[in-house]
Amino acid sequence: MAQQKLSPAQANLKMALWQVEADSISSKDLYVWLNDLGLPTEASLRLHELMTVTKKVGSKIFSIGKIIVIKILEFVKDNPFLVAGLGIAGTVGLAIFSLITSIPLLGQLLSPLAACLGIAITITGGVVGYHLDLNTQGLGDDVMAIAKHFFDFLADVLNLIFKEVVTA
């Protein structure tokens, strides 16, 4: 996919449109949306801190942080398998790297090879996820809906079980 070069006028228009999109969503609503996605509270707080970042460009002030968060969320929504593939493969690659480098004496010698292997595994996961996104349009939404229903059911069951339990 070739990227065309934007003229300054086109870049200004695109930035203005992104700013309008960012202005249409309040930071509070975006924070609630992040929490509803199931992100850990700490991650939501960090992204909320990012949302408050603004930069002055020329004579206008842009909500750069909010634009970045919105674009990240759009990317994740459009490419769920790519993100999952990178996440899972990155974890596996890091685990293999850690295991290889923890070998006494030999681990330090093999660490460059282990790093290359970890990076290759992560890239492979991203490529597989990307191809899954291309070949299964709409399947990511179905998987997300199924997972949401499952975890809602699990939360209801756990709430019923632990309803009477009081934590100190």
TIBA-978584 format. One line per 8 residues: for each residue x negated, y negated, z of N, C-alpha, C. Coordinates in steps of 0.001 Angstrom, whole numbers, plus 524288, in hexadecimal, padded with zeros to 5 digits. Each point is the difference from the previous one (the first is absolute). Example, Ala and Ser with C-alpha at 12.3 -4.5 7.8 and 13.67 -1.06 7.14 Angstrom:
TIBA-978584
7CC7A/8163A/81E78/8037A/7FB5A/80000/7FC7C/7FB50/80000 ~ 8015E/7FBE6/7FD30/7FCCC/7FB5A/8003C/80302/7FBBE/802DA
END
This chain:
TIBA-978584
7FCB3/8047E/80000/8034D/7FB82/80000/7FC79/7FB32/80000 ~ 8000F/7FD06/7FBBA/7FCAF/7FB70/7FF75/80297/7FB41/8026F ~ 7FCF4/7FD1F/80315/801EE/7FB37/80269/7FEC7/7FB7B/7FC5C ~ 8040A/7FCDF/7FEE1/7FEF3/7FB6E/7FCCE/7FE46/7FB88/80382 ~ 7FCD3/7FC90/7FDD7/7FE09/7FBA2/80307/80437/7FBC4/80034 ~ 80108/7FE11/804BD/803F8/7FBF9/800B4/7FD9E/7FA9C/7FF43 ~ 80301/7FC96/7FD84/7FE61/7FA8F/7FFA0/800FF/7FD71/80553 ~ 7FDA1/7FB8E/80110/8010A/7FD64/804FF/805D5/7FED6/800D1
802C1/7FE92/7FBE8/80599/7FEE3/80085/80308/804F3/80167 ~ 7FE9E/80465/7FD84/8029D/804F4/80136/7FECA/801B2/80595 ~ 7FB2A/7FF48/801A3/7FE81/80171/80558/802F2/7FCA2/803F9 ~ 80084/7FAF7/7FEEC/802F1/7FC8A/8037E/805B2/8019A/80048 ~ 8024A/8016B/7FB8A/80571/801AE/7FFDF/800B4/8050E/8031E ~ 7FC75/803B8/7FF35/80056/804F9/802D3/7FF7B/7FF1B/805DC ~ 7FC6A/7FCAC/80192/7FF50/7FEE5/8058B/804CE/7FD44/80239 ~ 8024C/7FC7A/7FCFB/804BB/7FD44/801C5/80482/803DC/8009D
8007C/803BA/7FC68/80421/803F4/80065/7FF2B/80380/804BF ~ 7FB1E/80168/80104/7FED8/8032A/8049B/8014A/7FCF8/804F6 ~ 7FEED/7FADD/7FFFB/80131/7FCD0/8048E/805E4/7FFA8/800E6 ~ 802FE/7FF8D/7FBC3/805B4/7FFED/8007F/801F1/80522/8024A ~ 7FDBA/80454/7FE30/80163/80525/8021C/7FEA2/80056/805CE ~ 7FB6A/7FDF4/80172/7FE5C/8001C/80580/8038C/7FC87/8034E ~ 801A5/7FB90/7FDDC/80378/7FC81/802EA/80571/8024C/800B3 ~ 80184/80370/7FC6C/80545/80237/80052/8007F/8040B/80460
7FBA0/801EE/801F3/80001/803D8/8043B/7FD7A/7FD7C/804C5 ~ 802C9/7FFC6/80445/7FDAE/7FDBD/804B6/7FC0D/803DA/8024E ~ 7FC3F/7FDE8/802D3/7FC0A/8034D/8027E/8027F/803C5/803D6 ~ 8040E/7FE2F/8029A/802BC/8034E/803C2/8028F/804A8/7FD41 ~ 80294/7FF06/7FB95/80276/8043D/7FD09/7FBF2/803DF/7FDF3 ~ 7FB98/7FDE9/7FE34/7FBD8/8035D/7FE05/7FDB5/8034E/80465 ~ 7FF74/7FDC3/804A6/7FE07/802E7/80487/803D2/80456/8017F ~ 8050D/7FEC9/80003/803F8/803F7/8012F/7FFD5/8044C/7FBE9
7FF42/7FE90/7FB05/7FFB8/803DC/7FBC9/7FB49/80394/800CE ~ 7FB92/7FDD0/8018E/7FB57/8032D/80101/80107/803D9/8046C ~ 80298/7FE3D/8041A/80146/80386/80455/803D1/80433/7FE49 ~ 803CD/7FE97/7FCAE/803D3/803C9/7FE20/7FD82/8041E/7FC76 ~ 7FB9D/7FEA4/7FD8C/7FD41/803CF/7FCC0/7FD60/8043B/80341 ~ 7FFA8/7FF1A/80512/7FDA5/803E3/80370/7FA3D/7FF1B/800FB ~ 7FE0E/7FB65/7FEA3/7FA80/7FEDF/8010F/7FF2C/7FF9E/805DF ~ 7FB74/8017D/801D4/7FED8/7FF46/80587/80056/7FA32/80163
80154/7FEE8/804CD/800BA/7FA99/801B9/7FB15/7FCC8/7FF28 ~ 7FB76/80254/80109/7FB1B/7FD21/7FF5B/7FF1C/7FE82/7FA49 ~ 8013A/8038A/7FC66/7FF6A/7FECA/7FA72/803C5/7FBAC/7FE67 ~ 804C7/8003F/801F6/803D2/7FBEA/7FECD/7FE36/7FABA/80216 ~ 7FDBC/7FFFC/804B0/7FE0D/7FB1D/8023E/7FB83/7FDC5/7FCCE ~ 7FC80/8036C/7FE43/7FB91/7FE2C/7FCCC/801E3/7FDBF/7FAD6 ~ 803BD/802A7/7FD8A/8021E/7FDFA/7FB18/80308/7FAFA/800EE ~ 8029C/7FF95/80482/802C8/7FB28/80147/7FC27/7FB81/800B6
7FB7E/80114/80261/7FBE7/7FC04/80070/7FE33/7FE48/7FA9D ~ 7FF6E/803BE/7FC6C/7FE6B/7FEC3/7FAA3/80420/7FCA2/7FD4F ~ 80500/80111/8012C/80437/7FD09/7FD84/7FFD9/7FA3A/80158 ~ 7FDA6/7FE95/8044C/7FFF5/7FA85/801A2/7FBA3/7FCD6/7FD6A ~ 7FC9A/80284/7FD09/7FBA0/7FD4F/7FD81/801FC/7FCD6/7FB57 ~ 7FEA2/7FB03/7FFED/80155/7FC9A/7FB95/7FB08/7FD72/7FE00 ~ 8000E/7FE92/7FB16/7FB8A/7FD4E/7FDA2/80201/7FB83/7FCAD ~ 7FD1F/7FBBD/80007/80157/7FB87/7FCD1/7FD39/8008A/7FAC2
8030A/7FFE6/7FBE3/7FDE1/80050/7FAB3/801D9/7FB1C/7FD31 ~ 7FC54/7FC89/7FEEF/8017C/7FB05/7FDB7/80316/7FCE2/803FE ~ 804AF/7FE7B/7FE78/8034C/7FCFD/80396/80446/80358/8026E ~ 7FFE2/80521/7FF03/80416/8037D/801F5/7FDC8/803C8/80406 ~ 80364/8019C/80396/7FE81/803D7/803F2/802B1/80525/7FEA3 ~ 7FCD8/80422/7FF88/80203/80528/7FE94/7FF9D/803A9/804A6 ~ 803F3/80337/800A5/80010/80408/80414/7FD1F/804C8/7FDF1 ~ 7FAE0/7FF93/7FFBB/7FCC5/8041D/7FDAD/800B2/80527/802E3
8000B/7FFDD/80526/80085/804D1/8030C/80518/802CC/7FEE5 ~ 80440/7FD06/7FFD0/80516/80262/7FF01/8003E/80238/7FA79 ~ 7FDB9/7FD39/7FC41/7FFE0/801E6/7FA94/7FCF6/80519/7FFB9 ~ 7FB8F/8004B/802B8/7FCD3/804CA/7FFF5/8030F/80491/8024D ~ 80295/7FF27/80474/80304/80431/80280/8046B/801CB/7FC6A ~ 802C4/7FC57/7FD91/80445/8016A/7FC6F/7FDEE/8032E/7FB6F ~ 7FB97/7FE67/7FDC3/7FDC3/802D1/7FB86/7FE1C/80570/8019D ~ 7FDC8/8007A/804AC/7FE57/8052B/801E9/804BA/80391/80094
8042F/7FDF4/80256/804B8/80326/800BC/80276/80183/7FAC8 ~ 7FFE8/7FC6F/7FC28/801FB/80148/7FAC5/7FCBA/80450/7FD89 ~ 7FACA/7FFB3/8009E/7FC8A/803F9/7FDD2/8010F/80550/80278 ~ 80092/80010/80528/8010C/804EB/802B9/80544/8023A/7FE56 ~ 803DC/7FC99/7FF67/8052D/801CB/7FE5B/7FFEB/8021E/7FA6D ~ 7FCF0/7FD80/7FC91/7FFB9/801B3/7FA8F/7FC88/804CA/7FF40 ~ 7FC4E/800ED/8037C/7FC32/80445/7FF6A/7FF8D/8033C/804FA ~ 80430/80284/801BA/7FFB2/802CD/80501/7FC42/8049E/7FFEC
7FFB0/802D4/7FB9D/7FC91/80490/7FFCF/7FA44/7FE67/7FF92 ~ 7FEF1/7FBA9/7FD55/7FAA4/7FE15/7FFB4/7FE0B/7FE9E/80576 ~ 80338/7FD2F/802EC/7FE82/7FE76/8054C/7FF66/804D1/8037B ~ 803BE/8039F/7FFA5/7FFAC/804C7/80327/7FB46/80343/7FE6A ~ 7FF07/80069/7FAEB/7FB82/80303/7FE21/7FAE2/7FDBB/801F4 ~ 7FF8B/7FACF/7FFCD/7FB3F/7FD80/801F9/7FF71/800C1/805E2 ~ 8045D/7FF84/802C3/7FFCF/80098/805AE/7FE88/80579/801AC ~ 80284/803D9/7FDB9/7FEEE/80576/80170/7FA83/8018C/7FE4F
7FEAB/7FEC3/7FB26/7FAD4/8017E/7FE0E/7FBB7/7FD00/802E5 ~ 80102/7FB20/80166/7FC2B/7FCFD/802FF/7FF07/8026E/80552 ~ 8042F/801DA/8026D/7FF7A/80293/80515/7FCE8/8050F/7FF7B ~ 80140/80312/7FC03/7FD28/804E5/7FF21/7FA45/7FEDF/7FEC2 ~ 7FF16/7FC18/7FCAC/7FA9F/7FE98/7FEA8/7FCE9/7FE39/804B0 ~ 80271/7FCEB/80362/7FD5F/7FE2F/804BD/7FEEB/80485/803B9 ~ 803BA/803A6/80056/7FF3A/8048D/80364/7FB69/8034D/7FE11 ~ 7FFBC/800DB/7FAE6/7FBA8/80315/7FDD0/7FAD5/7FD2E/800E3
7FFF8/7FAE1/7FF2B/7FB44/7FCF8/800F2/7FE44/80085/805B0 ~ 803BF/7FF83/80397/7FEBA/80066/80598/7FDF4/80564/80164 ~ 8026C/80407/7FDD1/7FE41/80551/80124/7FA81/80102/7FDF7 ~ 7FEF9/7FE46/7FB3A/7FAD3/800F7/7FDBA/7FBCB/7FCF1/802EA ~ 80116/7FB15/8014A/7FBFA/7FCE8/802A4/7FF3F/80191/805AF ~ 803A0/80308/8022D/7FF5C/801B1/80574/7FCAD/804E7/8007E ~ 7FE53/8023C/7FBA9/7FC86/80490/80029/7FAB1/7FE37/80212 ~ 7FE0B/8026F/80420/7FAF4/7FE58/8022C/7FB9F/8006F/7FBF4
7FCA8/7FC1F/7FFEA/7FB6A/7FF91/7FCA4/80168/7FF96/7FA33 ~ 802CD/803AD/7FDF9/8014A/80026/7FA6E/80421/7FBF3/7FE8A ~ 80355/7FE8E/803AD/80445/7FC60/7FEF1/7FE2B/7FAB4/7FE0D ~ 7FBBE/7FE00/8024D/7FDFA/7FAE7/7FE5E/7FDD7/80026/7FA73 ~ 7FDDA/80473/7FE8D/7FDFC/8008B/7FAAA/80472/80079/7FC06 ~ 80452/80263/801AC/8046C/800D4/7FC7C/803EE/7FB7F/80008 ~ 7FF26/7FC08/8033E/803E0/7FBD3/8006F/800FA/7FD0E/7FAE0 ~ 7FC08/7FEE6/7FCB2/80140/7FD7C/7FAFC/80378/80376/7FC8C
7FEE8/8050C/7FFF7/80335/803A5/7FD01/80581/80047/8023F ~ 80062/7FFF6/8052B/80520/8002D/8028A/8031F/7FB0F/7FED5 ~ 7FD6E/7FB84/7FFDF/802AD/7FB1F/7FEB8/80210/80022/7FA6C ~ 7FCCD/801DD/7FC5F/801B7/80078/7FA89/80495/803C5/7FF8F ~ 7FFC6/80448/802CE/8043C/803D6/7FFEE/80501/7FD9E/8023B ~ 7FF99/7FD1B/8043E/80493/7FD70/8024C/8026B/7FC0B/7FC51 ~ 7FCBB/7FCEB/7FD5F/801FC/7FC2A/7FC40/80296/802BC/7FB62 ~ 7FD9C/80435/7FE22/80244/802E2/7FB9A/8054F/80253/8016F
8006B/80212/804AB/80502/80238/801BB/80421/7FBB8/80057 ~ 7FE94/7FB76/80205/803B3/7FBA6/80073/801CD/7FE27/7FA9D ~ 7FC5B/7FF6A/7FC69/80161/7FE5E/7FAB2/80384/8040B/7FD69 ~ 7FECB/804F8/800B9/80340/80427/7FDCC/8058A/7FFBB/8022C ~ 80087/7FF1B/80503/80530/7FF76/80258/802F9/7FB69/7FDB8 ~ 7FD4E/7FBAB/7FF1E/80277/7FB75/7FD9D/801C8/8010E/7FA71 ~ 7FCBA/802AA/7FD02/8015D/80146/7FA92/804AD/803B8/7FFCB ~ 7FFF0/803F1/80355/8046E/803AC/8002A/804FB/7FD25/80187
7FFA4/7FC9E/803F1/80487/7FCF8/801A2/801FA/7FC6E/7FBB8 ~ 7FC60/7FDA0/7FD17/80174/7FC8D/7FBB4/802F3/80305/7FBC7 ~ 7FE19/804A0/7FEB4/802AE/8032F/7FC0B/8054F/801DB/801F0 ~ 80065/80128/804FC/8051A/8016D/8022C/803CE/7FB69/7FFAF ~ 7FE0B/7FB4B/80104/80358/7FB64/7FF89/801E2/7FF41/7FA68 ~ 7FC86/800FC/7FC33/80182/7FF5A/7FA84/803F9/80413/7FE48 ~ 7FF3C/804D3/801C3/80342/80455/7FE27/8050E/800AB/80301 ~ 80068/7FDCC/80491/8049C/800E0/8033F/80255/7FACB/801B8
801BF/7FCE8/7FC45/80278/7FB05/80146/804DF/800FD/80340 ~ 8008A/7FD51/80454/80498/80085/80352/7FF8C/80444/80414 ~ 7FC65/803A9/7FF4F/7FF63/8043D/803C2/7FDFD/7FDEF/8053D ~ 7FCBC/7FBFA/7FFD5/7FDF8/7FDBB/804CB/8045C/7FDD9/8036B ~ 803E1/7FD82/7FD90/80473/7FE03/80301/8030F/80474/80270 ~ 80094/8044C/7FD15/802CB/8048A/80213/7FD13/8025C/804A1 ~ 7FAE5/8007C/7FF7D/7FCCC/80229/8043E/80056/7FC75/804D0 ~ 7FFC6/7FAEB/7FF18/8005F/7FC4F/80463/80552/80063/802A5
80425/80081/7FCF0/80546/8006D/8023D/80081/80500/80335 ~ 7FDF1/80455/7FDEA/80036/804F9/802CD/7FCEB/7FF9A/8051C ~ 7FB54/7FDBD/7FFBD/7FCC8/7FF6F/804BA/802B2/7FC7C/803FC ~ 8027B/7FBCF/7FE30/802C0/7FC84/80397/80484/802D8/802A9 ~ 8030B/80306/7FCF8/80451/802EF/80251/7FDFE/803FA/803FA ~ 7FBB2/802AA/7FEA7/7FDD2/803DC/80390/7FE4D/7FD76/8051C ~ 7FD1B/7FBB0/7FFA4/7FE0E/7FD8E/804BF/8045D/7FD62/8031D ~ 8040B/7FE14/7FD53/80492/7FE0B/802DA/80294/8046E/8030F
8008E/8048B/7FD76/8023A/80493/80293/7FCA1/801A4/8049F ~ 7FADB/80030/7FF35/7FC65/8017C/80426/80058/7FC26/80491 ~ 8004C/7FAFA/7FED6/80079/7FC14/80420/80517/800AE/80301 ~ 80448/8012A/7FD49/804FE/800E2/802A5/7FFB3/804B5/803A7 ~ 7FD90/80434/7FE13/7FF7F/804B7/80333/7FCB1/7FEE3/804D1 ~ 7FB8C/7FD65/7FF42/7FC9C/7FECF/8046E/8029F/7FC48/803CE ~ 802F3/7FC4B/7FE00/802E0/7FC6D/80378/80408/802EF/8033B ~ 80295/803DB/7FD9D/803C8/8031C/802EA/7FD56/80353/80425
7FB93/80250/7FE9F/7FD3A/80365/803A7/7FDE1/7FCE2/8049B ~ 7FD9C/7FB8E/7FED8/7FD5D/7FD01/80413/8034D/7FB75/80207 ~ 804FE/80031/7FF20/8037D/7FBCD/8019D/7FFD8/7FF33/805EA ~ 7FFBF/80452/802D5/8002D/7FFB8/805AF/7FA96/7FF73/80273 ~ 7FBE2/80060/7FCD4/7FAC3/7FFBF/8022B/7FE91/7FA4B/80104 ~ 7FE22/7FEFC/80497/7FE6B/7FABE/8016E/7FA18/7FFEA/80043 ~ 7FDA4/7FC41/7FD40/7FA4B/7FF8B/80034/7FE89/7FBFD/80408 ~ 7FBBF/8010D/802B6/7FE5F/7FC6D/8042B/7FBC9/7FC6F/7FE1A
END
